Amino acid sequence: MDELQRWFETVRRRLAIGDDALPADARDRLLDLTRDVAHDVARPAAPLTAFLVGLAVGAGRPLEDAVETVRRLAAEWNTTQPESAS
């Protein structure tokens, strides 16, 4: 088991979250999303975005829908934001 998986399992158990809470394919999609957000928006935005996606999923939004919505937003971010004044 790699370090990421060991960490995830330890935190999941410590927070009393069921072992089916985040299947491996969903984990991989979330990791890809945070990578994209870190690259396209800003590194500190990645964990906060993951938290917001978790809140959306907890409120009933399907994970795949939440992830795809945010990935599209991140991909468009630099092209839709006004240039900062210099």
PDB file of N, CA, C and O in Angstrom:
ATOM      1  N   MET A   1       0.857  -1.175   0.000  1.00  0.00           N
ATOM      2  CA  MET A   1       0.000   0.000   0.000  1.00  0.00           C
ATOM      3  C   MET A   1       0.905   1.241   0.000  1.00  0.00           C
ATOM      4  O   MET A   1       1.829   1.336   0.808  1.00  0.00           O
ATOM      5  N   ASP A   2       0.640   2.178  -0.896  1.00  0.00           N
ATOM      6  CA  ASP A   2       1.475   3.375  -0.959  1.00  0.00           C
ATOM      7  C   ASP A   2       1.104   4.374   0.148  1.00  0.00           C
ATOM      8  O   ASP A   2       0.089   4.224   0.828  1.00  0.00           O
ATOM      9  N   GLU A   3       1.935   5.373   0.304  1.00  0.00           N
ATOM     10  CA  GLU A   3       1.764   6.350   1.387  1.00  0.00           C
ATOM     11  C   GLU A   3       0.424   7.080   1.300  1.00  0.00           C
ATOM     12  O   GLU A   3      -0.235   7.297   2.318  1.00  0.00           O
ATOM     13  N   LEU A   4       0.020   7.459   0.081  1.00  0.00           N
ATOM     14  CA  LEU A   4      -1.267   8.138  -0.091  1.00  0.00           C
ATOM     15  C   LEU A   4      -2.412   7.269   0.407  1.00  0.00           C
ATOM     16  O   LEU A   4      -3.280   7.737   1.143  1.00  0.00           O
ATOM     17  N   GLN A   5      -2.411   6.020   0.009  1.00  0.00           N
ATOM     18  CA  GLN A   5      -3.487   5.119   0.430  1.00  0.00           C
ATOM     19  C   GLN A   5      -3.453   4.883   1.940  1.00  0.00           C
ATOM     20  O   GLN A   5      -4.502   4.847   2.584  1.00  0.00           O
ATOM     21  N   ARG A   6      -2.273   4.724   2.499  1.00  0.00           N
ATOM     22  CA  ARG A   6      -2.164   4.549   3.958  1.00  0.00           C
ATOM     23  C   ARG A   6      -2.715   5.772   4.679  1.00  0.00           C
ATOM     24  O   ARG A   6      -3.457   5.645   5.652  1.00  0.00           O
ATOM     25  N   TRP A   7      -2.347   6.962   4.196  1.00  0.00           N
ATOM     26  CA  TRP A   7      -2.833   8.212   4.810  1.00  0.00           C
ATOM     27  C   TRP A   7      -4.354   8.280   4.710  1.00  0.00           C
ATOM     28  O   TRP A   7      -5.038   8.533   5.701  1.00  0.00           O
ATOM     29  N   PHE A   8      -4.868   8.056   3.523  1.00  0.00           N
ATOM     30  CA  PHE A   8      -6.306   8.118   3.294  1.00  0.00           C
ATOM     31  C   PHE A   8      -7.052   7.161   4.221  1.00  0.00           C
ATOM     32  O   PHE A   8      -8.030   7.549   4.859  1.00  0.00           O
ATOM     33  N   GLU A   9      -6.596   5.926   4.295  1.00  0.00           N
ATOM     34  CA  GLU A   9      -7.255   4.926   5.141  1.00  0.00           C
ATOM     35  C   GLU A   9      -7.180   5.311   6.625  1.00  0.00           C
ATOM     36  O   GLU A   9      -8.146   5.125   7.365  1.00  0.00           O
ATOM     37  N   THR A  10      -6.047   5.842   7.048  1.00  0.00           N
ATOM     38  CA  THR A  10      -5.897   6.257   8.445  1.00  0.00           C
ATOM     39  C   THR A  10      -6.858   7.388   8.784  1.00  0.00           C
ATOM     40  O   THR A  10      -7.546   7.342   9.804  1.00  0.00           O
ATOM     41  N   VAL A  11      -6.903   8.405   7.925  1.00  0.00           N
ATOM     42  CA  VAL A  11      -7.801   9.543   8.177  1.00  0.00           C
ATOM     43  C   VAL A  11      -9.259   9.100   8.107  1.00  0.00           C
ATOM     44  O   VAL A  11     -10.069   9.488   8.949  1.00  0.00           O
ATOM     45  N   ARG A  12      -9.590   8.295   7.113  1.00  0.00           N
ATOM     46  CA  ARG A  12     -10.968   7.808   6.966  1.00  0.00           C
ATOM     47  C   ARG A  12     -11.430   7.085   8.233  1.00  0.00           C
ATOM     48  O   ARG A  12     -12.523   7.332   8.743  1.00  0.00           O
ATOM     49  N   ARG A  13     -10.584   6.198   8.721  1.00  0.00           N
ATOM     50  CA  ARG A  13     -10.949   5.471   9.949  1.00  0.00           C
ATOM     51  C   ARG A  13     -11.046   6.398  11.146  1.00  0.00           C
ATOM     52  O   ARG A  13     -11.982   6.293  11.938  1.00  0.00           O
ATOM     53  N   ARG A  14     -10.085   7.308  11.284  1.00  0.00           N
ATOM     54  CA  ARG A  14     -10.073   8.224  12.428  1.00  0.00           C
ATOM     55  C   ARG A  14     -11.306   9.121  12.445  1.00  0.00           C
ATOM     56  O   ARG A  14     -11.790   9.498  13.512  1.00  0.00           O
ATOM     57  N   LEU A  15     -11.818   9.465  11.250  1.00  0.00           N
ATOM     58  CA  LEU A  15     -13.017  10.301  11.158  1.00  0.00           C
ATOM     59  C   LEU A  15     -14.302   9.470  11.115  1.00  0.00           C
ATOM     60  O   LEU A  15     -15.392  10.011  10.929  1.00  0.00           O
ATOM     61  N   ALA A  16     -14.166   8.165  11.286  1.00  0.00           N
ATOM     62  CA  ALA A  16     -15.303   7.237  11.311  1.00  0.00           C
ATOM     63  C   ALA A  16     -16.136   7.330  10.029  1.00  0.00           C
ATOM     64  O   ALA A  16     -17.364   7.412  10.071  1.00  0.00           O
ATOM     65  N   ILE A  17     -15.442   7.316   8.898  1.00  0.00           N
ATOM     66  CA  ILE A  17     -16.098   7.349   7.590  1.00  0.00           C
ATOM     67  C   ILE A  17     -16.026   5.952   7.012  1.00  0.00           C
ATOM     68  O   ILE A  17     -14.977   5.311   7.062  1.00  0.00           O
ATOM     69  N   GLY A  18     -17.129   5.476   6.463  1.00  0.00           N
ATOM     70  CA  GLY A  18     -17.195   4.130   5.912  1.00  0.00           C
ATOM     71  C   GLY A  18     -16.184   3.886   4.810  1.00  0.00           C
ATOM     72  O   GLY A  18     -15.781   4.814   4.109  1.00  0.00           O
ATOM     73  N   ASP A  19     -15.773   2.627   4.655  1.00  0.00           N
ATOM     74  CA  ASP A  19     -14.736   2.304   3.682  1.00  0.00           C
ATOM     75  C   ASP A  19     -15.209   2.404   2.237  1.00  0.00           C
ATOM     76  O   ASP A  19     -14.398   2.309   1.316  1.00  0.00           O
ATOM     77  N   ASP A  20     -16.501   2.593   2.026  1.00  0.00           N
ATOM     78  CA  ASP A  20     -17.014   2.757   0.667  1.00  0.00           C
ATOM     79  C   ASP A  20     -17.246   4.231   0.321  1.00  0.00           C
ATOM     80  O   ASP A  20     -17.858   4.537  -0.702  1.00  0.00           O
ATOM     81  N   ALA A  21     -16.768   5.132   1.156  1.00  0.00           N
ATOM     82  CA  ALA A  21     -17.021   6.566   0.970  1.00  0.00           C
ATOM     83  C   ALA A  21     -16.370   7.121  -0.286  1.00  0.00           C
ATOM     84  O   ALA A  21     -16.938   8.007  -0.924  1.00  0.00           O
ATOM     85  N   LEU A  22     -15.208   6.630  -0.655  1.00  0.00           N
ATOM     86  CA  LEU A  22     -14.509   7.143  -1.824  1.00  0.00           C
ATOM     87  C   LEU A  22     -13.809   5.992  -2.533  1.00  0.00           C
ATOM     88  O   LEU A  22     -12.662   5.670  -2.226  1.00  0.00           O
ATOM     89  N   PRO A  23     -14.506   5.373  -3.486  1.00  0.00           N
ATOM     90  CA  PRO A  23     -13.885   4.285  -4.249  1.00  0.00           C
ATOM     91  C   PRO A  23     -12.654   4.787  -4.996  1.00  0.00           C
ATOM     92  O   PRO A  23     -12.507   5.988  -5.222  1.00  0.00           O
ATOM     93  N   ALA A  24     -11.779   3.878  -5.376  1.00  0.00           N
ATOM     94  CA  ALA A  24     -10.513   4.237  -6.017  1.00  0.00           C
ATOM     95  C   ALA A  24     -10.707   5.078  -7.271  1.00  0.00           C
ATOM     96  O   ALA A  24      -9.952   6.024  -7.493  1.00  0.00           O
ATOM     97  N   ASP A  25     -11.708   4.757  -8.100  1.00  0.00           N
ATOM     98  CA  ASP A  25     -11.908   5.550  -9.321  1.00  0.00           C
ATOM     99  C   ASP A  25     -12.349   6.969  -8.990  1.00  0.00           C
ATOM    100  O   ASP A  25     -11.937   7.912  -9.665  1.00  0.00           O
ATOM    101  N   ALA A  26     -13.171   7.137  -7.974  1.00  0.00           N
ATOM    102  CA  ALA A  26     -13.593   8.471  -7.554  1.00  0.00           C
ATOM    103  C   ALA A  26     -12.417   9.224  -6.939  1.00  0.00           C
ATOM    104  O   ALA A  26     -12.262  10.425  -7.162  1.00  0.00           O
ATOM    105  N   ARG A  27     -11.594   8.527  -6.171  1.00  0.00           N
ATOM    106  CA  ARG A  27     -10.396   9.147  -5.598  1.00  0.00           C
ATOM    107  C   ARG A  27      -9.490   9.677  -6.698  1.00  0.00           C
ATOM    108  O   ARG A  27      -8.968  10.788  -6.606  1.00  0.00           O
ATOM    109  N   ASP A  28      -9.308   8.873  -7.736  1.00  0.00           N
ATOM    110  CA  ASP A  28      -8.451   9.289  -8.841  1.00  0.00           C
ATOM    111  C   ASP A  28      -9.017  10.506  -9.563  1.00  0.00           C
ATOM    112  O   ASP A  28      -8.266  11.404  -9.943  1.00  0.00           O
ATOM    113  N   ARG A  29     -10.338  10.545  -9.755  1.00  0.00           N
ATOM    114  CA  ARG A  29     -10.959  11.717 -10.395  1.00  0.00           C
ATOM    115  C   ARG A  29     -10.774  12.965  -9.536  1.00  0.00           C
ATOM    116  O   ARG A  29     -10.520  14.050 -10.057  1.00  0.00           O
ATOM    117  N   LEU A  30     -10.900  12.808  -8.235  1.00  0.00           N
ATOM    118  CA  LEU A  30     -10.724  13.950  -7.338  1.00  0.00           C
ATOM    119  C   LEU A  30      -9.270  14.421  -7.332  1.00  0.00           C
ATOM    120  O   LEU A  30      -9.012  15.624  -7.306  1.00  0.00           O
ATOM    121  N   LEU A  31      -8.328  13.497  -7.354  1.00  0.00           N
ATOM    122  CA  LEU A  31      -6.915  13.877  -7.437  1.00  0.00           C
ATOM    123  C   LEU A  31      -6.599  14.594  -8.750  1.00  0.00           C
ATOM    124  O   LEU A  31      -5.843  15.565  -8.772  1.00  0.00           O
ATOM    125  N   ASP A  32      -7.182  14.108  -9.831  1.00  0.00           N
ATOM    126  CA  ASP A  32      -6.995  14.786 -11.118  1.00  0.00           C
ATOM    127  C   ASP A  32      -7.577  16.191 -11.079  1.00  0.00           C
ATOM    128  O   ASP A  32      -6.984  17.136 -11.599  1.00  0.00           O
ATOM    129  N   LEU A  33      -8.746  16.318 -10.456  1.00  0.00           N
ATOM    130  CA  LEU A  33      -9.373  17.630 -10.344  1.00  0.00           C
ATOM    131  C   LEU A  33      -8.492  18.591  -9.562  1.00  0.00           C
ATOM    132  O   LEU A  33      -8.278  19.722  -9.997  1.00  0.00           O
ATOM    133  N   THR A  34      -7.983  18.165  -8.426  1.00  0.00           N
ATOM    134  CA  THR A  34      -7.163  19.071  -7.624  1.00  0.00           C
ATOM    135  C   THR A  34      -5.871  19.437  -8.347  1.00  0.00           C
ATOM    136  O   THR A  34      -5.375  20.555  -8.200  1.00  0.00           O
ATOM    137  N   ARG A  35      -5.323  18.510  -9.123  1.00  0.00           N
ATOM    138  CA  ARG A  35      -4.148  18.832  -9.946  1.00  0.00           C
ATOM    139  C   ARG A  35      -4.487  19.918 -10.959  1.00  0.00           C
ATOM    140  O   ARG A  35      -3.728  20.871 -11.134  1.00  0.00           O
ATOM    141  N   ASP A  36      -5.637  19.768 -11.630  1.00  0.00           N
ATOM    142  CA  ASP A  36      -6.047  20.749 -12.632  1.00  0.00           C
ATOM    143  C   ASP A  36      -6.290  22.118 -12.000  1.00  0.00           C
ATOM    144  O   ASP A  36      -5.878  23.139 -12.552  1.00  0.00           O
ATOM    145  N   VAL A  37      -6.944  22.143 -10.867  1.00  0.00           N
ATOM    146  CA  VAL A  37      -7.208  23.415 -10.185  1.00  0.00           C
ATOM    147  C   VAL A  37      -5.896  24.061  -9.741  1.00  0.00           C
ATOM    148  O   VAL A  37      -5.712  25.268  -9.897  1.00  0.00           O
ATOM    149  N   ALA A  38      -4.999  23.267  -9.196  1.00  0.00           N
ATOM    150  CA  ALA A  38      -3.706  23.813  -8.766  1.00  0.00           C
ATOM    151  C   ALA A  38      -2.953  24.412  -9.944  1.00  0.00           C
ATOM    152  O   ALA A  38      -2.299  25.446  -9.806  1.00  0.00           O
ATOM    153  N   HIS A  39      -3.042  23.771 -11.091  1.00  0.00           N
ATOM    154  CA  HIS A  39      -2.324  24.246 -12.274  1.00  0.00           C
ATOM    155  C   HIS A  39      -3.029  25.429 -12.938  1.00  0.00           C
ATOM    156  O   HIS A  39      -2.381  26.414 -13.292  1.00  0.00           O
ATOM    157  N   ASP A  40      -4.342  25.341 -13.109  1.00  0.00           N
ATOM    158  CA  ASP A  40      -5.086  26.339 -13.872  1.00  0.00           C
ATOM    159  C   ASP A  40      -5.544  27.542 -13.061  1.00  0.00           C
ATOM    160  O   ASP A  40      -5.794  28.606 -13.628  1.00  0.00           O
ATOM    161  N   VAL A  41      -5.658  27.395 -11.752  1.00  0.00           N
ATOM    162  CA  VAL A  41      -6.154  28.488 -10.914  1.00  0.00           C
ATOM    163  C   VAL A  41      -5.047  28.926  -9.963  1.00  0.00           C
ATOM    164  O   VAL A  41      -4.390  29.939 -10.200  1.00  0.00           O
ATOM    165  N   ALA A  42      -4.841  28.181  -8.905  1.00  0.00           N
ATOM    166  CA  ALA A  42      -3.785  28.466  -7.929  1.00  0.00           C
ATOM    167  C   ALA A  42      -3.650  27.265  -7.011  1.00  0.00           C
ATOM    168  O   ALA A  42      -4.640  26.605  -6.694  1.00  0.00           O
ATOM    169  N   ARG A  43      -2.431  26.981  -6.584  1.00  0.00           N
ATOM    170  CA  ARG A  43      -2.206  25.808  -5.718  1.00  0.00           C
ATOM    171  C   ARG A  43      -3.078  25.811  -4.475  1.00  0.00           C
ATOM    172  O   ARG A  43      -3.661  24.776  -4.149  1.00  0.00           O
ATOM    173  N   PRO A  44      -3.195  26.949  -3.752  1.00  0.00           N
ATOM    174  CA  PRO A  44      -4.030  26.919  -2.546  1.00  0.00           C
ATOM    175  C   PRO A  44      -5.508  26.667  -2.831  1.00  0.00           C
ATOM    176  O   PRO A  44      -6.260  26.301  -1.929  1.00  0.00           O
ATOM    177  N   ALA A  45      -5.925  26.860  -4.077  1.00  0.00           N
ATOM    178  CA  ALA A  45      -7.329  26.622  -4.423  1.00  0.00           C
ATOM    179  C   ALA A  45      -7.671  25.138  -4.457  1.00  0.00           C
ATOM    180  O   ALA A  45      -8.839  24.775  -4.318  1.00  0.00           O
ATOM    181  N   ALA A  46      -6.677  24.275  -4.638  1.00  0.00           N
ATOM    182  CA  ALA A  46      -6.938  22.843  -4.800  1.00  0.00           C
ATOM    183  C   ALA A  46      -7.602  22.203  -3.578  1.00  0.00           C
ATOM    184  O   ALA A  46      -8.650  21.576  -3.733  1.00  0.00           O
ATOM    185  N   PRO A  47      -7.042  22.333  -2.372  1.00  0.00           N
ATOM    186  CA  PRO A  47      -7.705  21.680  -1.238  1.00  0.00           C
ATOM    187  C   PRO A  47      -9.051  22.311  -0.899  1.00  0.00           C
ATOM    188  O   PRO A  47      -9.982  21.620  -0.485  1.00  0.00           O
ATOM    189  N   LEU A  48      -9.146  23.612  -1.076  1.00  0.00           N
ATOM    190  CA  LEU A  48     -10.428  24.270  -0.795  1.00  0.00           C
ATOM    191  C   LEU A  48     -11.486  23.835  -1.797  1.00  0.00           C
ATOM    192  O   LEU A  48     -12.654  23.674  -1.443  1.00  0.00           O
ATOM    193  N   THR A  49     -11.084  23.646  -3.035  1.00  0.00           N
ATOM    194  CA  THR A  49     -12.006  23.162  -4.061  1.00  0.00           C
ATOM    195  C   THR A  49     -12.462  21.745  -3.736  1.00  0.00           C
ATOM    196  O   THR A  49     -13.641  21.420  -3.879  1.00  0.00           O
ATOM    197  N   ALA A  50     -11.536  20.907  -3.303  1.00  0.00           N
ATOM    198  CA  ALA A  50     -11.905  19.538  -2.924  1.00  0.00           C
ATOM    199  C   ALA A  50     -12.918  19.557  -1.776  1.00  0.00           C
ATOM    200  O   ALA A  50     -13.854  18.757  -1.755  1.00  0.00           O
ATOM    201  N   PHE A  51     -12.731  20.454  -0.844  1.00  0.00           N
ATOM    202  CA  PHE A  51     -13.675  20.589   0.264  1.00  0.00           C
ATOM    203  C   PHE A  51     -15.056  20.982  -0.256  1.00  0.00           C
ATOM    204  O   PHE A  51     -16.064  20.412   0.162  1.00  0.00           O
ATOM    205  N   LEU A  52     -15.104  21.964  -1.173  1.00  0.00           N
ATOM    206  CA  LEU A  52     -16.385  22.397  -1.725  1.00  0.00           C
ATOM    207  C   LEU A  52     -17.066  21.284  -2.520  1.00  0.00           C
ATOM    208  O   LEU A  52     -18.285  21.127  -2.453  1.00  0.00           O
ATOM    209  N   VAL A  53     -16.278  20.513  -3.272  1.00  0.00           N
ATOM    210  CA  VAL A  53     -16.843  19.377  -3.997  1.00  0.00           C
ATOM    211  C   VAL A  53     -17.420  18.375  -2.995  1.00  0.00           C
ATOM    212  O   VAL A  53     -18.500  17.828  -3.215  1.00  0.00           O
ATOM    213  N   GLY A  54     -16.709  18.138  -1.909  1.00  0.00           N
ATOM    214  CA  GLY A  54     -17.215  17.239  -0.873  1.00  0.00           C
ATOM    215  C   GLY A  54     -18.527  17.726  -0.276  1.00  0.00           C
ATOM    216  O   GLY A  54     -19.434  16.932  -0.026  1.00  0.00           O
ATOM    217  N   LEU A  55     -18.627  19.030  -0.050  1.00  0.00           N
ATOM    218  CA  LEU A  55     -19.887  19.584   0.459  1.00  0.00           C
ATOM    219  C   LEU A  55     -21.016  19.387  -0.552  1.00  0.00           C
ATOM    220  O   LEU A  55     -22.136  19.034  -0.183  1.00  0.00           O
ATOM    221  N   ALA A  56     -20.709  19.619  -1.837  1.00  0.00           N
ATOM    222  CA  ALA A  56     -21.729  19.438  -2.873  1.00  0.00           C
ATOM    223  C   ALA A  56     -22.201  17.989  -2.929  1.00  0.00           C
ATOM    224  O   ALA A  56     -23.397  17.719  -3.037  1.00  0.00           O
ATOM    225  N   VAL A  57     -21.253  17.062  -2.855  1.00  0.00           N
ATOM    226  CA  VAL A  57     -21.604  15.639  -2.889  1.00  0.00           C
ATOM    227  C   VAL A  57     -22.399  15.275  -1.631  1.00  0.00           C
ATOM    228  O   VAL A  57     -23.373  14.526  -1.705  1.00  0.00           O
ATOM    229  N   GLY A  58     -21.986  15.798  -0.494  1.00  0.00           N
ATOM    230  CA  GLY A  58     -22.720  15.536   0.740  1.00  0.00           C
ATOM    231  C   GLY A  58     -24.144  16.061   0.701  1.00  0.00           C
ATOM    232  O   GLY A  58     -25.029  15.533   1.375  1.00  0.00           O
ATOM    233  N   ALA A  59     -24.361  17.110  -0.095  1.00  0.00           N
ATOM    234  CA  ALA A  59     -25.693  17.683  -0.233  1.00  0.00           C
ATOM    235  C   ALA A  59     -26.517  16.975  -1.305  1.00  0.00           C
ATOM    236  O   ALA A  59     -27.670  17.333  -1.545  1.00  0.00           O
ATOM    237  N   GLY A  60     -25.913  15.951  -1.962  1.00  0.00           N
ATOM    238  CA  GLY A  60     -26.673  15.148  -2.898  1.00  0.00           C
ATOM    239  C   GLY A  60     -26.271  15.257  -4.354  1.00  0.00           C
ATOM    240  O   GLY A  60     -26.823  14.539  -5.188  1.00  0.00           O
ATOM    241  N   ARG A  61     -25.331  16.127  -4.693  1.00  0.00           N
ATOM    242  CA  ARG A  61     -24.889  16.241  -6.090  1.00  0.00           C
ATOM    243  C   ARG A  61     -23.989  15.053  -6.413  1.00  0.00           C
ATOM    244  O   ARG A  61     -23.120  14.715  -5.610  1.00  0.00           O
ATOM    245  N   PRO A  62     -24.170  14.420  -7.551  1.00  0.00           N
ATOM    246  CA  PRO A  62     -23.299  13.296  -7.916  1.00  0.00           C
ATOM    247  C   PRO A  62     -21.849  13.758  -8.046  1.00  0.00           C
ATOM    248  O   PRO A  62     -21.581  14.840  -8.568  1.00  0.00           O
ATOM    249  N   LEU A  63     -20.925  12.944  -7.574  1.00  0.00           N
ATOM    250  CA  LEU A  63     -19.508  13.290  -7.612  1.00  0.00           C
ATOM    251  C   LEU A  63     -19.050  13.622  -9.028  1.00  0.00           C
ATOM    252  O   LEU A  63     -18.391  14.638  -9.249  1.00  0.00           O
ATOM    253  N   GLU A  64     -19.399  12.769  -9.983  1.00  0.00           N
ATOM    254  CA  GLU A  64     -18.954  12.991 -11.356  1.00  0.00           C
ATOM    255  C   GLU A  64     -19.422  14.346 -11.875  1.00  0.00           C
ATOM    256  O   GLU A  64     -18.664  15.040 -12.553  1.00  0.00           O
ATOM    257  N   ASP A  65     -20.641  14.728 -11.570  1.00  0.00           N
ATOM    258  CA  ASP A  65     -21.174  16.022 -12.001  1.00  0.00           C
ATOM    259  C   ASP A  65     -20.416  17.169 -11.346  1.00  0.00           C
ATOM    260  O   ASP A  65     -20.045  18.134 -12.015  1.00  0.00           O
ATOM    261  N   ALA A  66     -20.187  17.067 -10.054  1.00  0.00           N
ATOM    262  CA  ALA A  66     -19.461  18.124  -9.344  1.00  0.00           C
ATOM    263  C   ALA A  66     -18.040  18.257  -9.880  1.00  0.00           C
ATOM    264  O   ALA A  66     -17.563  19.370 -10.105  1.00  0.00           O
ATOM    265  N   VAL A  67     -17.365  17.134 -10.086  1.00  0.00           N
ATOM    266  CA  VAL A  67     -15.992  17.156 -10.588  1.00  0.00           C
ATOM    267  C   VAL A  67     -15.941  17.758 -11.984  1.00  0.00           C
ATOM    268  O   VAL A  67     -15.099  18.616 -12.248  1.00  0.00           O
ATOM    269  N   GLU A  68     -16.814  17.334 -12.878  1.00  0.00           N
ATOM    270  CA  GLU A  68     -16.796  17.851 -14.245  1.00  0.00           C
ATOM    271  C   GLU A  68     -17.142  19.338 -14.290  1.00  0.00           C
ATOM    272  O   GLU A  68     -16.559  20.079 -15.082  1.00  0.00           O
ATOM    273  N   THR A  69     -18.060  19.777 -13.471  1.00  0.00           N
ATOM    274  CA  THR A  69     -18.412  21.198 -13.407  1.00  0.00           C
ATOM    275  C   THR A  69     -17.202  22.027 -13.013  1.00  0.00           C
ATOM    276  O   THR A  69     -16.917  23.052 -13.632  1.00  0.00           O
ATOM    277  N   VAL A  70     -16.493  21.586 -11.987  1.00  0.00           N
ATOM    278  CA  VAL A  70     -15.340  22.340 -11.502  1.00  0.00           C
ATOM    279  C   VAL A  70     -14.169  22.233 -12.475  1.00  0.00           C
ATOM    280  O   VAL A  70     -13.437  23.206 -12.658  1.00  0.00           O
ATOM    281  N   ARG A  71     -13.978  21.083 -13.098  1.00  0.00           N
ATOM    282  CA  ARG A  71     -12.892  20.956 -14.087  1.00  0.00           C
ATOM    283  C   ARG A  71     -13.101  21.917 -15.248  1.00  0.00           C
ATOM    284  O   ARG A  71     -12.155  22.559 -15.702  1.00  0.00           O
ATOM    285  N   ARG A  72     -14.333  22.018 -15.730  1.00  0.00           N
ATOM    286  CA  ARG A  72     -14.617  22.961 -16.821  1.00  0.00           C
ATOM    287  C   ARG A  72     -14.357  24.393 -16.360  1.00  0.00           C
ATOM    288  O   ARG A  72     -13.761  25.185 -17.090  1.00  0.00           O
ATOM    289  N   LEU A  73     -14.795  24.716 -15.173  1.00  0.00           N
ATOM    290  CA  LEU A  73     -14.579  26.058 -14.631  1.00  0.00           C
ATOM    291  C   LEU A  73     -13.088  26.361 -14.514  1.00  0.00           C
ATOM    292  O   LEU A  73     -12.649  27.451 -14.882  1.00  0.00           O
ATOM    293  N   ALA A  74     -12.311  25.416 -14.010  1.00  0.00           N
ATOM    294  CA  ALA A  74     -10.862  25.625 -13.872  1.00  0.00           C
ATOM    295  C   ALA A  74     -10.195  25.790 -15.233  1.00  0.00           C
ATOM    296  O   ALA A  74      -9.311  26.631 -15.395  1.00  0.00           O
ATOM    297  N   ALA A  75     -10.613  24.994 -16.206  1.00  0.00           N
ATOM    298  CA  ALA A  75     -10.022  25.080 -17.544  1.00  0.00           C
ATOM    299  C   ALA A  75     -10.296  26.429 -18.192  1.00  0.00           C
ATOM    300  O   ALA A  75      -9.473  26.936 -18.955  1.00  0.00           O
ATOM    301  N   GLU A  76     -11.436  27.000 -17.892  1.00  0.00           N
ATOM    302  CA  GLU A  76     -11.822  28.288 -18.470  1.00  0.00           C
ATOM    303  C   GLU A  76     -11.318  29.474 -17.654  1.00  0.00           C
ATOM    304  O   GLU A  76     -11.392  30.614 -18.113  1.00  0.00           O
ATOM    305  N   TRP A  77     -10.814  29.223 -16.469  1.00  0.00           N
ATOM    306  CA  TRP A  77     -10.526  30.285 -15.509  1.00  0.00           C
ATOM    307  C   TRP A  77      -9.635  31.398 -16.063  1.00  0.00           C
ATOM    308  O   TRP A  77      -9.991  32.573 -15.968  1.00  0.00           O
ATOM    309  N   ASN A  78      -8.504  31.052 -16.628  1.00  0.00           N
ATOM    310  CA  ASN A  78      -7.571  32.067 -17.113  1.00  0.00           C
ATOM    311  C   ASN A  78      -8.077  32.813 -18.333  1.00  0.00           C
ATOM    312  O   ASN A  78      -7.636  33.932 -18.593  1.00  0.00           O
ATOM    313  N   THR A  79      -8.992  32.222 -19.086  1.00  0.00           N
ATOM    314  CA  THR A  79      -9.508  32.901 -20.263  1.00  0.00           C
ATOM    315  C   THR A  79     -10.714  33.771 -19.964  1.00  0.00           C
ATOM    316  O   THR A  79     -11.075  34.629 -20.769  1.00  0.00           O
ATOM    317  N   THR A  80     -11.344  33.559 -18.810  1.00  0.00           N
ATOM    318  CA  THR A  80     -12.551  34.324 -18.495  1.00  0.00           C
ATOM    319  C   THR A  80     -12.324  35.414 -17.463  1.00  0.00           C
ATOM    320  O   THR A  80     -13.203  36.249 -17.250  1.00  0.00           O
ATOM    321  N   GLN A  81     -11.164  35.426 -16.816  1.00  0.00           N
ATOM    322  CA  GLN A  81     -10.893  36.419 -15.783  1.00  0.00           C
ATOM    323  C   GLN A  81     -10.292  37.668 -16.409  1.00  0.00           C
ATOM    324  O   GLN A  81      -9.450  37.571 -17.301  1.00  0.00           O
ATOM    325  N   PRO A  82     -10.720  38.850 -15.944  1.00  0.00           N
ATOM    326  CA  PRO A  82     -10.144  40.083 -16.484  1.00  0.00           C
ATOM    327  C   PRO A  82      -8.664  40.177 -16.129  1.00  0.00           C
ATOM    328  O   PRO A  82      -8.223  39.673 -15.096  1.00  0.00           O
ATOM    329  N   GLU A  83      -7.914  40.829 -17.002  1.00  0.00           N
ATOM    330  CA  GLU A  83      -6.480  41.071 -16.726  1.00  0.00           C
ATOM    331  C   GLU A  83      -6.369  41.929 -15.484  1.00  0.00           C
ATOM    332  O   GLU A  83      -7.145  42.867 -15.297  1.00  0.00           O
ATOM    333  N   SER A  84      -5.408  41.609 -14.635  1.00  0.00           N
ATOM    334  CA  SER A  84      -5.216  42.414 -13.425  1.00  0.00           C
ATOM    335  C   SER A  84      -4.548  43.735 -13.824  1.00  0.00           C
ATOM    336  O   SER A  84      -3.708  43.793 -14.722  1.00  0.00           O
ATOM    337  N   ALA A  85      -4.954  44.771 -13.127  1.00  0.00           N
ATOM    338  CA  ALA A  85      -4.401  46.104 -13.424  1.00  0.00           C
ATOM    339  C   ALA A  85      -2.951  46.167 -12.943  1.00  0.00           C
ATOM    340  O   ALA A  85      -2.627  45.685 -11.857  1.00  0.00           O
ATOM    341  N   SER A  86      -2.089  46.759 -13.755  1.00  0.00           N
ATOM    342  CA  SER A  86      -0.688  46.878 -13.381  1.00  0.00           C
ATOM    343  C   SER A  86      -0.363  48.291 -13.033  1.00  0.00           C
ATOM    344  O   SER A  86       0.780  48.595 -12.689  1.00  0.00           O
TER     345      SER A  86
END
